[in-house]
Amino acid sequence: MPVRPPLFLDACVRGAVADGLLHRGWDAVRTVDLHGEGAKDPHLFEHAASLARVFVTNDGPLHHVALQWLRAGRAFRMVYWSKNDDQRYTVGQILDAFDELAALPGDPFRYPIYYLKPRA
């Protein structure tokens, strides 16, 4: 059975990706719905971790926050892909990559950072 933990979607995640994840049965909330526009990255990251949600982003500065947390030994989970990848892949390819991640054996979300790599 696929592992689908609750997701916390950064504002930079395309709306069509957010809609597609919800349509495919993922429990996903968007940062802009909870915090509005312009919320600070560390606050968003802290909130996602406190809710035990996987932070989903393609924002480089948030990736740096995650690396700081990793070095500090703080617990979190994140799915990340670069802005360049976001430009190269279709919404369907990104959604398929999430479904493929969830279908991996064991708990693919056990690692703090998962680097999403959609298939071309």
C-alpha positions in Angstrom: 0.0 0.0 0.0 1.4 3.4 -0.9 2.7 5.7 1.9 1.1 9.1 1.6 2.0 11.3 4.5 0.3 14.7 4.8 1.9 17.4 2.7 2.6 21.1 3.3 2.9 22.9 -0.1 5.0 26.0 -0.4 3.6 28.9 -2.3 6.0 28.3 -5.2 4.4 24.9 -6.0 2.2 25.4 -9.1 -1.5 25.5 -8.4 -2.1 22.7 -10.9 0.3 20.5 -9.0 -1.5 21.2 -5.7 -4.9 20.5 -7.3 -3.5 17.3 -8.9 -2.2 16.0 -5.6 -5.5 16.6 -4.0 -7.3 15.0 -6.9 -5.1 11.9 -6.6 -5.9 11.5 -2.9 -3.0 13.2 -1.2 -3.7 15.2 2.0 -2.2 18.5 1.0 -2.5 22.0 2.4 -1.0 25.1 0.9 1.1 27.6 2.9 -0.8 30.5 1.3 -4.1 29.2 2.6 -2.8 29.0 6.2 -0.4 32.0 6.2 -1.2 34.2 3.2 1.4 35.6 0.9 4.8 36.7 2.1 5.3 34.5 5.2 8.9 33.9 6.1 10.5 30.6 5.1 11.8 29.6 8.5 8.4 30.1 10.0 6.7 28.0 7.3 9.3 25.3 7.7 8.8 25.3 11.5 5.0 25.1 11.1 5.2 22.2 8.7 7.5 20.3 11.1 5.2 21.0 14.0 2.3 19.5 12.1 4.4 16.5 11.0 3.7 17.4 7.4 6.2 16.9 4.6 7.2 20.3 3.3 7.0 20.4 -0.5 9.0 23.0 -2.4 11.2 23.9 -5.3 12.4 27.0 -3.6 16.2 27.1 -3.2 16.3 29.2 0.0 13.9 26.7 1.7 16.3 24.0 0.7 19.0 25.9 2.5 16.8 26.1 5.6 16.3 22.3 5.4 20.1 21.8 5.2 20.6 24.0 8.3 18.0 21.8 10.1 19.7 18.7 8.9 23.1 19.9 10.3 21.4 20.8 13.6 19.8 17.4 13.9 16.2 18.7 13.8 13.4 16.5 12.7 11.6 17.3 9.5 10.7 15.8 6.1 10.8 17.5 2.8 10.3 16.8 -0.9 12.4 19.1 -3.1 13.0 19.7 -6.8 14.8 22.6 -8.3 13.2 25.5 -10.1 15.0 24.4 -13.3 13.3 21.0 -13.0 9.9 22.7 -12.4 10.3 24.4 -15.7 11.3 21.2 -17.5 8.6 18.9 -16.3 4.9 18.9 -16.9 2.4 18.9 -14.0 1.6 15.2 -14.9 5.2 14.2 -14.7 5.5 15.8 -11.2 2.3 14.2 -10.0 3.5 10.8 -11.3 6.8 11.2 -9.5 4.9 11.8 -6.2 2.8 8.6 -6.8 6.0 6.6 -7.7 7.6 7.9 -4.5 4.7 6.8 -2.4 4.7 3.3 -4.0 8.4 2.6 -3.2 8.9 -0.3 -0.7 9.2 0.6 2.9 8.7 4.2 3.9 10.3 6.5 1.3 9.6 9.5 3.5 11.8 8.2 6.3 14.7 10.4 5.1 14.6 14.1 5.9 15.0 15.3 2.3 13.8 13.5 -0.8 14.9 14.9 -4.1 12.0 14.5 -6.6 13.2 13.5 -10.0 10.3 13.3 -12.5 10.8 11.1 -15.6 11.1 13.0 -18.9 
